[in-house]
Amino acid sequence: MFKKIQLICITCCLIILYLFFGMTGDSYALSGQDGVSDLSVIINFHTKCTVEGEKVTVADIASVTCDDSSICQKVKSICIATLSAPGTTLRLSSDHVADVLRRTLPAIGISLSQVKGTVPVEIVVTRVKGTKARKVYARIYRDYVFKNMPWRKEDVSISDIKISSTNFIPGENNITFKVDADSSLPFLGNT
C-alpha cells in the first residue's frame, strides 16, 4: 500500500512539473548546473521548418529571445547543420542540437548558464528548391494552363501561382490547377 501511494505521489509531482514548465520536448539548461541564474537567452525550437539555403542556422529553426540584440544575432547565426541538395529533408535530434549549442555558445562569448529553452525530440528541416527554380516553374505552369484552357491569352491573366517545395516540372499527371473567375467580369464556359 505504501509503495502505491509513493508511486502516485511521484507521478503527480512529474505531471505538475510537466504542466508548470510546459515541456513539449526535452527541456534543457545548457549549463549542466542545478540552477540557472539571470537568464538572458531563451531558445525555443520548432518541430518543422523550411530553409532556403544550404546552411541550417538557429534563426531558421528556432525563436530566440534575449536582452541584448548583438547576442541575439550571434545566437541566430550559429550553424546547426547543412543540407546539400535542394528538396532534401534532414531530421535533427535534440541531442545533436544541444551538442552543437554546447560547443559554439562559449566560443562566441555566451555563458552556458545564461541559456534556456526547449528542443523537440526531433526537428524536421526541409530545403526548398531555389527561388530561381520557382520562377521557372511558375512560367512553365502558366504556359501549361494557357495551352490547355479554352481561352485566348490576351483575354485572361494568371495572377496567383502557388508552388510547394515538392513540385516537379509539370506533365499530364503532376499538375493541378484551379480557375477562379473574377466576379466583376462575364465568364462564359466551364471551370
N, CA, C and O atoms as a DFTB+ gen file, in Angstrom:
764 C
 N C O
     1  1       0.814      -1.186       0.000
     2  2       0.000       0.000       0.000
     3  2       0.866       1.262       0.000
     4  3       0.584       2.216      -0.724
     5  1       1.917       1.257       0.815
     6  2       2.820       2.407       0.902
     7  2       3.509       2.661      -0.436
     8  3       3.697       3.814      -0.822
     9  1       3.889       1.593      -1.150
    10  2       4.568       1.753      -2.438
    11  2       3.624       2.351      -3.481
    12  3       4.049       3.138      -4.327
    13  1       2.339       1.977      -3.421
    14  2       1.374       2.545      -4.357
    15  2       1.209       4.040      -4.121
    16  3       1.167       4.823      -5.070
    17  1       1.115       4.433      -2.860
    18  2       0.975       5.850      -2.525
    19  2       2.218       6.615      -2.961
    20  3       2.124       7.723      -3.489
    21  1       3.377       6.016      -2.737
    22  2       4.631       6.647      -3.129
    23  2       4.682       6.819      -4.651
    24  3       5.088       7.873      -5.141
    25  1       4.278       5.799      -5.388
    26  2       4.265       5.853      -6.850
    27  2       3.293       6.929      -7.347
    28  3       3.601       7.663      -8.286
    29  1       2.129       7.017      -6.720
    30  2       1.143       8.029      -7.103
    31  2       1.690       9.430      -6.843
    32  3       1.510      10.326      -7.668
    33  1       2.357       9.626      -5.705
    34  2       2.937      10.937      -5.378
    35  2       4.008      11.340      -6.381
    36  3       4.056      12.492      -6.814
    37  1       4.858      10.404      -6.747
    38  2       5.916      10.691      -7.722
    39  2       5.300      11.043      -9.072
    40  3       5.734      11.991      -9.726
    41  1       4.292      10.285      -9.489
    42  2       3.624      10.553     -10.758
    43  2       2.975      11.937     -10.750
    44  3       3.083      12.685     -11.721
    45  1       2.304      12.269      -9.656
    46  2       1.674      13.594      -9.551
    47  2       2.712      14.709      -9.615
    48  3       2.487      15.730     -10.264
    49  1       3.835      14.522      -8.953
    50  2       4.903      15.533      -8.991
    51  2       5.432      15.722     -10.405
    52  3       5.674      16.850     -10.835
    53  1       5.613      14.623     -11.127
    54  2       6.097      14.719     -12.507
    55  2       5.087      15.433     -13.400
    56  3       5.465      16.239     -14.250
    57  1       3.814      15.139     -13.210
    58  2       2.779      15.801     -14.008
    59  2       2.754      17.293     -13.711
    60  3       2.641      18.109     -14.625
    61  1       2.858      17.651     -12.439
    62  2       2.864      19.066     -12.060
    63  2       4.080      19.772     -12.655
    64  3       3.965      20.888     -13.161
    65  1       5.245      19.123     -12.593
    66  2       6.435      19.720     -13.199
    67  2       6.262      19.892     -14.702
    68  3       6.652      20.912     -15.269
    69  1       5.674      18.885     -15.339
    70  2       5.441      18.951     -16.774
    71  2       4.527      20.128     -17.115
    72  3       4.814      20.901     -18.029
    73  1       3.429      20.258     -16.376
    74  2       2.489      21.344     -16.646
    75  2       3.070      22.708     -16.291
    76  3       2.833      23.685     -17.001
    77  1       3.823      22.781     -15.205
    78  2       4.374      24.055     -14.753
    79  2       5.427      24.586     -15.712
    80  3       5.428      25.773     -16.038
    81  1       6.322      23.719     -16.166
    82  2       7.406      24.167     -17.034
    83  2       7.045      24.108     -18.506
    84  3       7.787      24.628     -19.339
    85  1       5.915      23.485     -18.851
    86  2       5.454      23.463     -20.232
    87  2       6.415      22.780     -21.171
    88  3       6.695      23.299     -22.252
    89  1       6.917      21.653     -20.795
    90  2       7.908      20.973     -21.621
    91  2       7.207      20.255     -22.761
    92  3       6.419      19.338     -22.527
    93  1       7.486      20.664     -24.000
    94  2       6.934      19.996     -25.164
    95  2       7.892      18.947     -25.696
    96  3       7.479      18.068     -26.451
    97  1       9.112      19.015     -25.335
    98  2      10.111      18.047     -25.749
    99  2      11.114      17.945     -24.635
   100  3      10.741      17.895     -23.463
   101  1      12.366      17.912     -24.976
   102  2      13.403      17.917     -23.959
   103  2      13.624      19.352     -23.520
   104  3      13.912      20.221     -24.343
   105  1      13.492      19.600     -22.237
   106  2      13.794      20.926     -21.725
   107  2      15.234      20.896     -21.278
   108  3      15.680      19.927     -20.663
   109  1      15.956      21.942     -21.579
   110  2      17.366      21.903     -21.248
   111  2      17.820      23.220     -20.668
   112  3      17.320      24.289     -21.017
   113  1      18.759      23.114     -19.792
   114  2      19.535      24.269     -19.364
   115  2      20.953      23.874     -19.701
   116  3      21.503      22.953     -19.097
   117  1      21.544      24.549     -20.644
   118  2      22.812      24.103     -21.203
   119  2      23.964      24.188     -20.217
   120  3      25.065      23.720     -20.511
   121  1      23.731      24.767     -19.074
   122  2      24.829      24.941     -18.135
   123  2      25.240      23.637     -17.481
   124  3      26.409      23.465     -17.138
   125  1      24.307      22.716     -17.300
   126  2      24.621      21.495     -16.582
   127  2      24.677      21.728     -15.089
   128  3      25.093      20.841     -14.344
   129  1      24.266      22.910     -14.629
   130  2      24.263      23.227     -13.214
   131  2      22.860      23.021     -12.672
   132  3      21.905      22.855     -13.431
   133  1      22.745      23.034     -11.341
   134  2      21.448      22.828     -10.723
   135  2      20.503      23.990     -11.005
   136  3      19.333      23.766     -11.315
   137  1      20.972      25.189     -10.908
   138  2      20.120      26.355     -11.118
   139  2      20.680      27.221     -12.219
   140  3      21.888      27.247     -12.453
   141  1      19.801      27.925     -12.888
   142  2      20.231      28.828     -13.937
   143  2      19.958      30.237     -13.445
   144  3      18.811      30.600     -13.180
   145  1      21.000      31.020     -13.324
   146  2      20.836      32.365     -12.790
   147  2      20.846      33.389     -13.914
   148  3      21.592      33.261     -14.884
   149  1      20.014      34.398     -13.769
   150  2      19.976      35.533     -14.678
   151  2      19.882      35.104     -16.139
   152  3      20.810      35.329     -16.917
   153  1      18.773      34.491     -16.509
   154  2      18.581      34.045     -17.884
   155  2      18.548      35.240     -18.824
   156  3      17.805      36.196     -18.598
   157  1      19.341      35.187     -19.861
   158  2      19.315      36.274     -20.825
   159  2      19.044      35.782     -22.238
   160  3      18.730      36.589     -23.113
   161  1      19.155      34.472     -22.489
   162  2      18.903      33.933     -23.821
   163  2      17.937      32.765     -23.693
   164  3      18.200      31.814     -22.957
   165  1      16.813      32.835     -24.410
   166  2      15.839      31.745     -24.420
   167  2      15.683      31.302     -25.868
   168  3      15.375      32.108     -26.746
   169  1      15.899      30.011     -26.108
   170  2      15.811      29.451     -27.458
   171  2      14.730      28.380     -27.452
   172  3      14.828      27.401     -26.712
   173  1      13.704      28.559     -28.268
   174  2      12.635      27.571     -28.400
   175  2      12.583      27.097     -29.848
   176  3      12.297      27.876     -30.757
   177  1      12.860      25.818     -30.051
   178  2      12.959      25.254     -31.390
   179  2      11.598      24.804     -31.902
   180  3      10.730      24.401     -31.128
   181  1      11.428      24.878     -33.211
   182  2      10.210      24.429     -33.876
   183  2      10.365      22.950     -34.222
   184  3      11.485      22.440     -34.263
   185  1       9.255      22.258     -34.471
   186  2       9.332      20.846     -34.840
   187  2       9.536      20.660     -36.337
   188  3      10.149      19.679     -36.759
   189  1       9.028      21.593     -37.151
   190  2       9.195      21.518     -38.607
   191  2       9.555      22.897     -39.127
   192  3       9.041      23.907     -38.647
   193  1      10.437      22.931     -40.103
   194  2      10.771      24.211     -40.724
   195  2      11.315      23.983     -42.127
   196  3      11.692      22.871     -42.497
   197  1      11.344      25.055     -42.889
   198  2      11.831      25.031     -44.259
   199  2      12.913      26.089     -44.389
   200  3      12.756      27.211     -43.907
   201  1      14.012      25.728     -45.041
   202  2      15.109      26.668     -45.236
   203  2      15.355      26.861     -46.726
   204  3      15.076      25.974     -47.533
   205  1      15.876      28.023     -47.080
   206  2      16.172      28.341     -48.477
   207  2      17.569      27.888     -48.874
   208  3      17.756      27.320     -49.951
   209  1      18.540      28.132     -48.024
   210  2      19.928      27.885     -48.386
   211  2      20.469      26.564     -47.888
   212  3      19.739      25.695     -47.410
   213  1      21.788      26.446     -48.020
   214  2      22.490      25.218     -47.662
   215  2      22.642      25.062     -46.154
   216  3      22.544      23.952     -45.631
   217  1      22.881      26.171     -45.452
   218  2      23.123      26.112     -44.013
   219  2      21.818      26.209     -43.230
   220  3      20.922      26.981     -43.572
   221  1      21.735      25.401     -42.165
   222  2      20.606      25.448     -41.242
   223  2      21.092      26.163     -39.991
   224  3      21.899      25.619     -39.238
   225  1      20.609      27.378     -39.766
   226  2      21.040      28.157     -38.609
   227  2      19.966      28.123     -37.525
   228  3      18.844      27.669     -37.752
   229  1      20.332      28.607     -36.356
   230  2      19.383      28.670     -35.247
   231  2      18.198      29.555     -35.627
   232  3      17.065      29.257     -35.249
   233  1      18.439      30.636     -36.366
   234  2      17.354      31.534     -36.784
   235  2      16.336      30.821     -37.667
   236  3      15.153      31.159     -37.642
   237  1      16.786      29.838     -38.448
   238  2      15.886      29.104     -39.327
   239  2      14.963      28.169     -38.564
   240  3      13.814      27.972     -38.959
   241  1      15.455      27.588     -37.470
   242  2      14.709      26.520     -36.810
   243  2      14.237      26.858     -35.406
   244  3      13.697      25.990     -34.720
   245  1      14.425      28.102     -34.955
   246  2      14.035      28.441     -33.583
   247  2      13.676      29.908     -33.451
   248  3      14.019      30.737     -34.293
   249  1      12.976      30.200     -32.370
   250  2      12.768      31.600     -31.994
   251  2      13.705      31.904     -30.838
   252  3      13.781      31.148     -29.870
   253  1      14.412      33.009     -30.949
   254  2      15.424      33.384     -29.955
   255  2      14.990      34.684     -29.288
   256  3      14.675      35.667     -29.958
   257  1      14.978      34.671     -27.960
   258  2      14.651      35.862     -27.185
   259  2      15.811      36.153     -26.256
   260  3      16.269      35.269     -25.532
   261  1      16.291      37.394     -26.270
   262  2      17.384      37.747     -25.369
   263  2      17.369      39.243     -25.087
   264  3      16.677      40.019     -25.747
   265  1      18.158      39.621     -24.082
   266  2      18.205      41.012     -23.636
   267  2      18.970      41.910     -24.602
   268  3      18.573      43.051     -24.836
   269  1      20.055      41.406     -25.158
   270  2      20.949      42.197     -25.999
   271  2      20.790      41.769     -27.453
   272  3      20.869      40.579     -27.757
   273  1      20.566      42.725     -28.359
   274  2      20.345      42.385     -29.769
   275  2      21.592      41.816     -30.435
   276  3      21.475      40.988     -31.339
   277  1      22.781      42.236     -30.015
   278  2      24.003      41.690     -30.620
   279  2      24.187      40.225     -30.226
   280  3      24.618      39.413     -31.045
   281  1      23.865      39.889     -28.987
   282  2      23.925      38.484     -28.556
   283  2      22.894      37.675     -29.327
   284  3      23.162      36.551     -29.750
   285  1      21.726      38.249     -29.504
   286  2      20.657      37.571     -30.234
   287  2      21.095      37.252     -31.665
   288  3      20.846      36.150     -32.154
   289  1      21.739      38.195     -32.334
   290  2      22.223      37.969     -33.701
   291  2      23.295      36.889     -33.740
   292  3      23.314      36.066     -34.656
   293  1      24.188      36.884     -32.752
   294  2      25.230      35.856     -32.707
   295  2      24.626      34.472     -32.543
   296  3      25.046      33.523     -33.205
   297  1      23.639      34.357     -31.661
   298  2      22.999      33.055     -31.437
   299  2      22.255      32.614     -32.688
   300  3      22.326      31.446     -33.070
   301  1      21.543      33.536     -33.330
   302  2      20.786      33.195     -34.534
   303  2      21.681      32.761     -35.684
   304  3      21.239      32.012     -36.556
   305  1      22.922      33.213     -35.704
   306  2      23.820      32.880     -36.817
   307  2      24.551      31.552     -36.636
   308  3      25.304      31.151     -37.523
   309  1      24.355      30.867     -35.530
   310  2      25.026      29.578     -35.303
   311  2      24.511      28.556     -36.306
   312  3      23.302      28.379     -36.456
   313  1      25.432      27.885     -36.991
   314  2      25.078      26.857     -37.973
   315  2      24.904      25.521     -37.253
   316  3      25.834      25.037     -36.607
   317  1      23.731      24.933     -37.363
   318  2      23.425      23.657     -36.715
   319  2      23.778      22.491     -37.630
   320  3      24.316      21.486     -37.166
   321  1      23.485      22.611     -38.921
   322  2      23.746      21.534     -39.881
   323  2      23.735      22.126     -41.288
   324  3      23.465      23.313     -41.470
   325  1      24.031      21.285     -42.284
   326  2      23.950      21.707     -43.682
   327  2      23.104      20.717     -44.463
   328  3      23.089      19.520     -44.175
   329  1      22.401      21.240     -45.458
   330  2      21.614      20.418     -46.377
   331  2      22.234      20.556     -47.753
   332  3      22.366      21.667     -48.267
   333  1      22.614      19.450     -48.350
   334  2      23.379      19.507     -49.589
   335  2      22.555      19.905     -50.803
   336  3      22.911      20.860     -51.494
   337  1      21.477      19.211     -51.079
   338  2      20.746      19.447     -52.320
   339  2      19.365      20.033     -52.043
   340  3      18.747      19.709     -51.029
   341  1      18.879      20.891     -52.934
   342  2      17.517      21.405     -52.778
   343  2      16.498      20.267     -52.811
   344  3      16.651      19.303     -53.561
   345  1      15.465      20.394     -51.995
   346  2      14.433      19.367     -51.935
   347  2      14.715      18.259     -50.938
   348  3      13.898      17.350     -50.792
   349  1      15.854      18.306     -50.242
   350  2      16.182      17.253     -49.282
   351  2      15.611      17.576     -47.904
   352  3      15.326      18.729     -47.581
   353  1      15.452      16.527     -47.108
   354  2      14.926      16.655     -45.756
   355  2      15.943      16.101     -44.776
   356  3      16.577      15.079     -45.040
   357  1      16.098      16.774     -43.648
   358  2      17.035      16.369     -42.605
   359  2      16.286      16.289     -41.289
   360  3      15.482      17.166     -40.972
   361  1      16.546      15.240     -40.523
   362  2      15.942      15.081     -39.202
   363  2      17.033      15.290     -38.163
   364  3      17.988      14.517     -38.084
   365  1      16.879      16.349     -37.362
   366  2      17.856      16.675     -36.327
   367  2      17.347      16.180     -34.983
   368  3      16.199      16.436     -34.618
   369  1      18.191      15.475     -34.251
   370  2      17.803      15.021     -32.915
   371  2      18.080      16.122     -31.901
   372  3      18.889      17.017     -32.144
   373  1      17.407      16.044     -30.775
   374  2      17.610      17.047     -29.725
   375  2      19.029      16.974     -29.179
   376  3      19.600      17.995     -28.795
   377  1      19.606      15.767     -29.142
   378  2      20.983      15.616     -28.657
   379  2      21.969      16.343     -29.564
   380  3      22.890      17.004     -29.085
   381  1      21.772      16.219     -30.881
   382  2      22.668      16.883     -31.831
   383  2      22.608      18.402     -31.666
   384  3      23.640      19.072     -31.628
   385  1      21.394      18.933     -31.570
   386  2      21.226      20.380     -31.429
   387  2      21.865      20.869     -30.131
   388  3      22.572      21.877     -30.127
   389  1      21.617      20.157     -29.027
   390  2      22.184      20.559     -27.737
   391  2      23.709      20.490     -27.765
   392  3      24.373      21.360     -27.201
   393  1      24.274      19.467     -28.413
   394  2      25.737      19.351     -28.508
   395  2      26.343      20.515     -29.294
   396  3      27.361      21.079     -28.893
   397  1      25.716      20.866     -30.406
   398  2      26.222      21.988     -31.209
   399  2      26.179      23.278     -30.395
   400  3      27.123      24.067     -30.429
   401  1      25.095      23.492     -29.670
   402  2      24.991      24.708     -28.853
   403  2      26.008      24.710     -27.716
   404  3      26.579      25.754     -27.399
   405  1      26.237      23.561     -27.104
   406  2      27.237      23.485     -26.023
   407  2      28.636      23.819     -26.530
   408  3      29.437      24.413     -25.808
   409  1      28.931      23.434     -27.778
   410  2      30.251      23.715     -28.365
   411  2      30.397      25.163     -28.806
   412  3      31.444      25.774     -28.593
   413  1      29.356      25.717     -29.420
   414  2      29.507      27.016     -30.076
   415  2      29.195      28.226     -29.201
   416  3      29.786      29.287     -29.398
   417  1      28.298      28.096     -28.255
   418  2      27.947      29.262     -27.438
   419  2      29.130      29.827     -26.660
   420  3      29.312      31.045     -26.667
   421  1      29.954      29.002     -25.982
   422  2      31.117      29.578     -25.296
   423  2      32.113      30.215     -26.266
   424  3      32.809      31.166     -25.909
   425  1      32.182      29.688     -27.494
   426  2      33.122      30.226     -28.480
   427  2      32.743      31.643     -28.919
   428  3      33.614      32.415     -29.321
   429  1      31.467      31.989     -28.849
   430  2      31.059      33.346     -29.238
   431  2      30.842      34.246     -28.027
   432  3      30.303      35.346     -28.150
   433  1      31.259      33.777     -26.869
   434  2      31.246      34.621     -25.677
   435  2      29.967      34.612     -24.870
   436  3      29.697      35.560     -24.133
   437  1      29.178      33.568     -24.994
   438  2      27.937      33.467     -24.229
   439  2      28.077      32.340     -23.219
   440  3      28.387      31.205     -23.579
   441  1      27.850      32.659     -21.972
   442  2      27.944      31.665     -20.909
   443  2      26.777      30.687     -21.016
   444  3      25.639      31.085     -21.264
   445  1      27.074      29.416     -20.828
   446  2      26.029      28.404     -20.906
   447  2      24.979      28.575     -19.815
   448  3      23.841      28.133     -19.975
   449  1      25.344      29.201     -18.727
   450  2      24.383      29.398     -17.638
   451  2      23.326      30.447     -17.987
   452  3      22.340      30.583     -17.263
   453  1      23.512      31.184     -19.071
   454  2      22.556      32.209     -19.486
   455  2      21.542      31.699     -20.501
   456  3      20.701      32.472     -20.961
   457  1      21.596      30.426     -20.863
   458  2      20.765      29.908     -21.947
   459  2      19.765      28.894     -21.406
   460  3      20.107      28.023     -20.606
   461  1      18.528      29.025     -21.858
   462  2      17.480      28.076     -21.501
   463  2      16.538      27.955     -22.685
   464  3      16.451      28.873     -23.500
   465  1      15.835      26.842     -22.792
   466  2      14.876      26.682     -23.868
   467  2      14.367      25.275     -23.970
   468  3      14.613      24.445     -23.095
   469  1      13.650      25.005     -25.051
   470  2      13.116      23.672     -25.302
   471  2      13.552      23.200     -26.680
   472  3      13.615      23.973     -27.636
   473  1      13.850      21.907     -26.751
   474  2      14.197      21.273     -28.016
   475  2      13.265      20.088     -28.190
   476  3      13.225      19.224     -27.314
   477  1      12.509      20.006     -29.290
   478  2      11.691      18.820     -29.517
   479  2      12.578      17.596     -29.699
   480  3      13.772      17.724     -29.966
   481  1      12.003      16.427     -29.558
   482  2      12.769      15.198     -29.719
   483  2      13.391      15.143     -31.106
   484  3      14.510      14.659     -31.271
   485  1      12.661      15.641     -32.107
   486  2      13.163      15.632     -33.478
   487  2      12.710      16.902     -34.195
   488  3      11.571      17.343     -34.044
   489  1      13.613      17.477     -34.969
   490  2      13.296      18.647     -35.787
   491  2      13.441      18.233     -37.248
   492  3      14.495      17.744     -37.655
   493  1      12.390      18.428     -38.031
   494  2      12.413      18.075     -39.446
   495  2      12.666      19.351     -40.247
   496  3      11.875      20.293     -40.201
   497  1      13.781      19.367     -40.983
   498  2      14.176      20.535     -41.771
   499  2      14.164      20.149     -43.245
   500  3      14.764      19.147     -43.634
   501  1      13.483      20.943     -44.063
   502  2      13.410      20.693     -45.499
   503  2      14.010      21.878     -46.234
   504  3      13.718      23.032     -45.919
   505  1      14.849      21.585     -47.211
   506  2      15.414      22.650     -48.043
   507  2      14.583      22.750     -49.310
   508  3      14.435      21.775     -50.046
   509  1      14.044      23.936     -49.558
   510  2      13.214      24.142     -50.738
   511  2      14.094      24.338     -51.957
   512  3      15.281      24.649     -51.861
   513  1      13.474      24.147     -53.091
   514  2      14.176      24.445     -54.332
   515  2      14.373      25.950     -54.402
   516  3      13.563      26.701     -53.857
   517  1      15.411      26.398     -55.050
   518  2      15.752      27.820     -55.083
   519  2      14.672      28.687     -55.684
   520  3      13.806      28.198     -56.408
   521  1      14.719      29.967     -55.388
   522  2      13.709      30.891     -55.898
   523  2      13.810      31.045     -57.410
   524  3      12.808      31.314     -58.073
   525  1      15.007      30.878     -57.959
   526  2      15.151      30.954     -59.412
   527  2      14.385      29.807     -60.056
   528  3      13.709      29.996     -61.068
   529  1      14.491      28.615     -59.466
   530  2      13.758      27.469     -59.986
   531  2      12.253      27.684     -59.840
   532  3      11.485      27.273     -60.710
   533  1      11.823      28.321     -58.753
   534  2      10.398      28.593     -58.569
   535  2       9.870      29.496     -59.678
   536  3       8.754      29.294     -60.155
   537  1      10.655      30.488     -60.094
   538  2      10.219      31.376     -61.168
   539  2      10.109      30.606     -62.482
   540  3       9.186      30.827     -63.267
   541  1      11.047      29.709     -62.710
   542  2      11.000      28.884     -63.918
   543  2       9.756      28.008     -63.889
   544  3       9.043      27.906     -64.887
   545  1       9.488      27.367     -62.736
   546  2       8.300      26.526     -62.611
   547  2       7.026      27.348     -62.794
   548  3       6.076      26.883     -63.424
   549  1       6.998      28.558     -62.252
   550  2       5.814      29.408     -62.395
   551  2       5.550      29.706     -63.866
   552  3       4.401      29.681     -64.307
   553  1       6.606      29.986     -64.627
   554  2       6.439      30.243     -66.058
   555  2       5.938      28.986     -66.773
   556  3       5.067      29.068     -67.640
   557  1       6.486      27.830     -66.412
   558  2       6.061      26.573     -67.037
   559  2       4.593      26.299     -66.714
   560  3       3.833      25.902     -67.597
   561  1       4.189      26.504     -65.468
   562  2       2.797      26.284     -65.080
   563  2       1.866      27.230     -65.833
   564  3       0.809      26.821     -66.312
   565  1       2.268      28.497     -65.933
   566  2       1.445      29.487     -66.636
   567  2       1.263      29.063     -68.097
   568  3       0.150      29.106     -68.622
   569  1       2.345      28.658     -68.745
   570  2       2.255      28.216     -70.137
   571  2       1.378      26.976     -70.266
   572  3       0.616      26.851     -71.225
   573  1       1.481      26.063     -69.310
   574  2       0.681      24.838     -69.328
   575  2      -0.806      25.170     -69.230
   576  3      -1.616      24.625     -69.980
   577  1      -1.162      26.056     -68.312
   578  2      -2.571      26.418     -68.138
   579  2      -3.090      27.126     -69.380
   580  3      -4.196      26.829     -69.831
   581  1      -2.320      28.059     -69.951
   582  2      -2.751      28.752     -71.160
   583  2      -2.928      27.777     -72.318
   584  3      -3.853      27.926     -73.117
   585  1      -2.060      26.791     -72.415
   586  2      -2.116      25.838     -73.519
   587  2      -3.343      24.934     -73.418
   588  3      -3.917      24.563     -74.442
   589  1      -3.747      24.578     -72.217
   590  2      -4.804      23.590     -72.038
   591  2      -6.173      24.173     -71.706
   592  3      -7.116      23.413     -71.482
   593  1      -6.311      25.475     -71.668
   594  2      -7.598      26.087     -71.350
   595  2      -8.193      26.735     -72.597
   596  3      -7.461      27.213     -73.463
   597  1      -9.534      26.749     -72.684
   598  2     -10.200      27.270     -73.890
   599  2     -10.400      28.782     -73.870
   600  3     -11.536      29.254     -73.936
   601  1      -9.328      29.538     -73.780
   602  2      -9.436      30.989     -73.855
   603  2      -8.209      31.561     -74.532
   604  3      -7.174      30.906     -74.657
   605  1      -8.353      32.783     -74.959
   606  2      -7.230      33.447     -75.598
   607  2      -6.332      34.052     -74.537
   608  3      -6.802      34.535     -73.507
   609  1      -5.063      34.021     -74.795
   610  2      -4.067      34.522     -73.844
   611  2      -4.253      36.005     -73.544
   612  3      -3.967      36.458     -72.436
   613  1      -4.726      36.756     -74.520
   614  2      -4.893      38.190     -74.349
   615  2      -6.067      38.531     -73.438
   616  3      -6.098      39.611     -72.847
   617  1      -7.040      37.614     -73.317
   618  2      -8.256      37.893     -72.554
   619  2      -8.130      37.597     -71.063
   620  3      -8.965      38.042     -70.275
   621  1      -7.117      36.866     -70.672
   622  2      -7.003      36.464     -69.259
   623  2      -5.595      36.725     -68.750
   624  3      -4.648      36.887     -69.520
   625  1      -5.491      36.760     -67.452
   626  2      -4.169      36.828     -66.832
   627  2      -4.143      35.858     -65.659
   628  3      -5.144      35.674     -64.966
   629  1      -3.015      35.257     -65.453
   630  2      -2.834      34.350     -64.325
   631  2      -2.037      35.118     -63.288
   632  3      -0.905      35.531     -63.537
   633  1      -2.640      35.303     -62.125
   634  2      -2.011      36.199     -61.156
   635  2      -1.445      35.497     -59.933
   636  3      -0.541      36.033     -59.293
   637  1      -1.936      34.335     -59.592
   638  2      -1.502      33.712     -58.344
   639  2      -1.102      32.271     -58.603
   640  3      -1.956      31.396     -58.746
   641  1       0.196      32.030     -58.663
   642  2       0.701      30.676     -58.844
   643  2       1.397      30.273     -57.559
   644  3       2.363      30.912     -57.141
   645  1       0.910      29.218     -56.936
   646  2       1.490      28.749     -55.680
   647  2       2.275      27.480     -55.959
   648  3       1.757      26.530     -56.545
   649  1       3.526      27.477     -55.533
   650  2       4.414      26.354     -55.796
   651  2       4.928      25.831     -54.470
   652  3       5.503      26.580     -53.680
   653  1       4.722      24.544     -54.226
   654  2       5.249      23.957     -52.994
   655  2       6.673      23.485     -53.231
   656  3       7.153      23.491     -54.364
   657  1       7.348      23.077     -52.166
   658  2       8.750      22.675     -52.285
   659  2       8.912      21.309     -52.932
   660  3      10.033      20.914     -53.253
   661  1       7.811      20.573     -53.134
   662  2       7.921      19.226     -53.691
   663  2       7.453      19.146     -55.135
   664  3       7.361      18.047     -55.681
   665  1       7.155      20.272     -55.770
   666  2       6.665      20.248     -57.145
   667  2       7.766      19.873     -58.121
   668  3       8.948      20.138     -57.900
   669  1       7.340      19.253     -59.195
   670  2       8.247      18.892     -60.273
   671  2       7.792      19.625     -61.526
   672  3       6.768      20.307     -61.520
   673  1       8.553      19.481     -62.589
   674  2       8.161      20.113     -63.845
   675  2       6.827      19.516     -64.278
   676  3       6.650      18.300     -64.217
   677  1       5.896      20.345     -64.710
   678  2       4.548      19.856     -64.983
   679  2       4.481      18.864     -66.119
   680  3       5.244      18.934     -67.082
   681  1       3.574      17.960     -65.988
   682  2       3.257      16.982     -67.006
   683  2       1.792      16.649     -66.865
   684  3       1.075      17.309     -66.113
   685  1       1.342      15.650     -67.565
   686  2      -0.074      15.315     -67.525
   687  2      -0.521      14.869     -66.134
   688  3      -1.662      15.129     -65.753
   689  1       0.344      14.204     -65.366
   690  2      -0.085      13.606     -64.106
   691  2       0.306      14.382     -62.863
   692  3      -0.187      14.069     -61.780
   693  1       1.165      15.373     -62.971
   694  2       1.636      16.005     -61.739
   695  2       1.390      17.511     -61.677
   696  3       2.163      18.243     -61.060
   697  1       0.326      17.967     -62.310
   698  2      -0.047      19.375     -62.163
   699  2      -1.556      19.459     -61.965
   700  3      -2.330      18.810     -62.668
   701  1      -1.948      20.262     -61.004
   702  2      -3.365      20.538     -60.803
   703  2      -3.526      22.047     -60.771
   704  3      -2.612      22.770     -60.371
   705  1      -4.671      22.512     -61.186
   706  2      -4.898      23.941     -61.167
   707  2      -6.357      24.218     -60.871
   708  3      -7.221      23.363     -61.060
   709  1      -6.615      25.423     -60.404
   710  2      -7.961      25.860     -60.070
   711  2      -8.168      27.219     -60.719
   712  3      -7.314      28.100     -60.622
   713  1      -9.291      27.381     -61.370
   714  2      -9.595      28.639     -62.036
   715  2     -10.638      29.376     -61.209
   716  3     -11.729      28.858     -60.972
   717  1     -10.305      30.575     -60.775
   718  2     -11.245      31.437     -60.065
   719  2     -11.569      32.608     -60.975
   720  3     -10.723      33.463     -61.235
   721  1     -12.797      32.635     -61.453
   722  2     -13.208      33.716     -62.351
   723  2     -13.486      34.970     -61.543
   724  3     -14.046      34.906     -60.449
   725  1     -13.095      36.097     -62.084
   726  2     -13.370      37.380     -61.442
   727  2     -14.868      37.642     -61.517
   728  3     -15.451      37.587     -62.600
   729  1     -15.492      37.924     -60.393
   730  2     -16.951      38.074     -60.350
   731  2     -17.438      39.326     -61.084
   732  3     -18.610      39.402     -61.452
   733  1     -16.576      40.288     -61.298
   734  2     -16.999      41.517     -61.976
   735  2     -17.005      41.372     -63.495
   736  3     -17.547      42.230     -64.192
   737  1     -16.419      40.314     -64.010
   738  2     -16.358      40.108     -65.452
   739  2     -17.290      38.974     -65.858
   740  3     -17.457      38.010     -65.110
   741  1     -17.899      39.081     -67.039
   742  2     -18.717      37.960     -67.506
   743  2     -17.800      36.796     -67.878
   744  3     -16.789      36.977     -68.556
   745  1     -18.163      35.626     -67.433
   746  2     -17.333      34.454     -67.697
   747  2     -18.188      33.426     -68.405
   748  3     -19.174      32.947     -67.846
   749  1     -17.825      33.085     -69.618
   750  2     -18.554      32.091     -70.388
   751  2     -17.729      30.822     -70.436
   752  3     -16.544      30.860     -70.766
   753  1     -18.337      29.716     -70.114
   754  2     -17.623      28.454     -70.168
   755  2     -17.614      27.764     -68.821
   756  3     -18.239      28.213     -67.861
   757  1     -16.896      26.672     -68.778
   758  2     -16.814      25.870     -67.561
   759  2     -15.451      26.043     -66.919
   760  3     -14.467      26.356     -67.590
   761  1     -15.405      25.835     -65.613
   762  2     -14.113      25.871     -64.926
   763  2     -13.796      24.497     -64.391
   764  3     -12.749      24.300     -63.775
